Amino acid sequence: MESHELKKLSEAVSKRLGRPILFVSAKAMKGGFQSEAFQLTAQGGERFFLKKMKRDGEAGFEIAERHLFSYAVSHGMAKRAALSPEPIGVMVGREGETIILPDLDERASLYHLQKFADDLGDSYWASLAGRKAKKTPDEKDKKEIKAIADLLVRIHAGPRPDFSAAALKTLYNDSLQSLLAYPGYFFLFLADFGDKHPLLPRSSHADYIGLILDLIYRWQGRADRLRPLHGDFWGANIFCQPKGKVSVIDFSRIPYGEPGIDVGYFVAQYLWFYHSTGNSYFKKLGELFIESYAAKAGDKEIRQTLCLPLGLLALLYCNPGFHPDNEAAAEQSFFAAVKKILKRQVFGWQ
């Protein structure tokens, strides 16, 4: 560890503790998957334990945001244990400055702030819900679809992280695994399908998870497809403004990975409206979006990879806890279509 780094760490810790701390040496210790480990010694002999983010980590911890989550959890665990020596805090160093973040606990309020464009109007989801009687896409529909597809392609065209080939592959795989393993969502949704649920009783859960795993395993390792993602790209987060501009909010959960995840999130809403209304208008919109995205992105595999999030999304769209008022026939038709898609591993409407 270089002297200038020790100096910045010294300044941050001195400010936090309210007394001068000057680190004079750093001795490497055995680290782990995510972090390097060091024993820091301060002038006067006081010692500290330090974890430092690995640039080429494993298991989805290649990017700083994931490390921040992990370190915040570690720090909170140590604070709650109330043992000595006590934890100091989570430190962030960037552009010559190192700071210690405020402690987080059950009393903390967390926020993420994003600018909101003027004159947004209704979300695209709300707009779709009001078109259930429409039969044929018109020019306004087509312009909206093209603008939304162009926006998603611009998101996916952003720079990839400057990692080794092995780390890029791990990061890509992490996006697939997040569909099952990201804290809570998949098994939270799945748990609502009880022993006697008509679509997915508990006795069928293992087979259903198996279909999703088969699809995930098919795409493992495709780092050539790695792109920056939105992570929650569906109509409620998208706003089509009067002059044709499209705005998006709420980037979530999956920072890099398979672009089909974003496309699948968006196409799933058309699939739901198609099966819940029987109106081919929504199928036509969905096809327009897939074709527009594929042409703009030059992606010849998108009909296969957009299937990846549909197993998770079917649990949400048909969830008895979240959507108790869904019509049984609509759920049955939609859920049957998703299971067929998972088995075929290519997108279709029936």
Residue pairs with C-beta under 8 A, 6 or more apart in sequence:
1 26
1 38
1 52
5 93
6 23
6 24
6 26
6 40
7 23
8 93
8 96
8 97
8 98
9 23
9 40
9 50
9 91
9 93
9 98
10 21
10 22
10 23
10 42
11 98
12 91
12 98
12 99
12 100
13 21
13 23
13 48
13 88
13 100
14 20
14 21
14 22
15 100
16 88
16 89
16 100
17 88
21 42
21 46
22 42
22 43
23 40
23 41
23 42
23 43
23 48
24 41
24 42
24 43
25 40
25 41
26 38
26 39
26 40
26 41
26 50
27 38
27 39
27 40
27 41
28 36
28 37
28 38
29 37
29 38
29 39
29 49
30 37
31 37
31 51
31 54
33 57
33 58
33 59
33 61
34 51
34 53
34 54
34 57
34 58
34 59
34 61
34 67
34 70
35 51
35 52
35 53
35 54
35 57
35 67
36 51
36 52
36 53
36 54
37 49
37 50
37 51
37 52
38 49
38 50
38 51
38 52
39 47
39 48
39 49
39 50
40 47
40 48
40 49
40 50
41 47
41 48
42 48
48 88
51 71
51 74
53 61
53 64
53 67
54 61
55 62
55 163
56 62
56 163
56 164
56 166
56 167
57 67
57 167
58 170
59 170
59 174
60 66
60 170
60 171
60 174
60 177
60 178
61 67
61 70
62 161
62 163
62 167
62 170
62 171
62 174
63 161
63 171
63 255
63 256
65 255
68 90
68 92
71 90
72 90
72 101
72 104
75 87
75 89
75 90
75 103
75 104
76 103
76 104
76 105
78 86
78 87
79 86
79 87
79 103
79 105
80 105
88 100
89 100
89 101
89 103
90 100
90 101
91 98
91 99
91 100
91 101
92 98
92 99
92 101
93 99
102 108
104 110
114 249
114 250
116 247
116 249
117 239
117 241
117 245
117 247
119 241
119 242
120 239
120 241
120 247
121 239
121 240
121 241
121 242
122 239
123 235
123 236
123 237
123 238
123 239
124 144
124 148
124 235
124 236
124 238
124 239
124 240
125 234
125 235
125 236
125 238
125 269
126 235
126 236
127 235
127 240
128 235
128 269
128 270
128 273
128 282
128 285
129 273
131 281
132 273
132 277
132 279
133 279
134 279
134 281
135 279
135 280
135 281
136 281
136 284
137 145
137 281
137 284
137 285
137 288
141 285
141 288
142 288
143 244
144 240
144 246
145 285
145 288
145 289
145 292
146 292
147 240
147 244
147 245
147 246
148 238
148 240
148 246
148 266
148 289
149 289
149 292
149 293
149 296
150 246
150 292
150 296
151 238
151 246
151 248
152 230
152 233
152 262
152 263
152 266
152 293
153 293
153 296
153 297
155 227
155 228
155 229
155 230
155 248
155 262
156 227
156 228
156 229
156 259
156 262
156 297
157 227
158 227
158 228
159 228
160 168
160 226
160 227
160 228
160 256
161 167
161 168
161 171
161 256
163 171
165 223
168 223
168 226
169 221
169 223
171 223
171 226
171 256
171 257
172 221
172 222
172 223
172 225
172 226
172 256
172 257
172 258
173 220
173 221
174 257
175 226
175 229
175 254
175 256
175 257
175 258
175 261
176 216
176 219
176 220
176 257
176 258
176 308
177 216
178 253
178 254
178 257
179 186
179 212
179 216
179 261
179 308
179 309
179 311
179 312
180 186
180 209
180 212
180 213
180 216
180 312
182 253
182 254
185 312
186 312
186 315
189 312
189 315
189 316
189 319
189 322
190 200
190 205
190 208
190 209
190 315
192 315
192 319
192 320
192 321
192 322
193 199
193 200
193 201
193 202
193 205
193 315
193 319
193 320
194 201
194 202
195 201
195 202
195 203
197 320
198 328
198 332
199 318
199 331
199 332
199 335
200 208
200 315
200 335
208 311
208 339
211 311
211 339
211 342
211 343
212 311
212 312
212 342
214 342
214 345
215 307
215 308
215 311
215 342
215 345
216 308
218 345
219 225
219 258
219 305
219 308
222 258
225 258
225 259
225 301
225 305
226 256
226 257
226 258
227 256
227 257
227 258
227 259
228 255
228 256
229 254
229 255
229 256
229 257
229 258
229 259
229 261
229 262
230 237
230 248
230 251
230 252
230 262
231 251
231 252
231 253
231 254
231 255
231 261
231 262
232 250
232 251
232 252
232 253
232 265
233 248
233 262
233 263
233 265
233 266
234 265
234 266
234 268
234 269
235 266
235 269
237 248
237 249
237 250
238 246
238 247
238 248
239 246
239 247
239 248
239 249
240 246
241 247
254 261
258 305
258 308
259 297
259 299
259 302
259 305
260 301
260 302
260 304
260 305
260 306
260 307
260 308
260 309
261 305
261 308
261 309
263 289
263 290
263 293
263 302
263 305
263 306
264 305
264 306
264 307
264 308
264 309
264 310
264 313
265 309
265 313
266 289
267 286
267 289
267 290
267 306
267 347
268 309
268 310
268 313
268 317
270 282
270 283
270 285
270 286
270 289
271 282
271 286
271 310
271 334
271 337
271 338
271 349
272 317
272 334
273 279
273 282
274 280
274 282
274 283
274 286
274 349
275 330
275 333
275 334
275 337
276 326
276 327
276 330
276 333
276 334
277 330
283 349
286 349
290 302
290 303
290 306
290 347
293 299
293 302
294 300
294 302
294 303
303 346
303 347
304 345
304 346
304 347
306 347
307 341
307 342
307 345
307 346
307 347
310 338
310 341
310 342
311 338
311 342
313 338
314 334
314 335
314 338
314 339
316 322
317 323
317 326
317 331
317 334
318 326
318 331
318 334
318 335
337 348
337 349
337 350
340 348
340 350
341 347
341 348
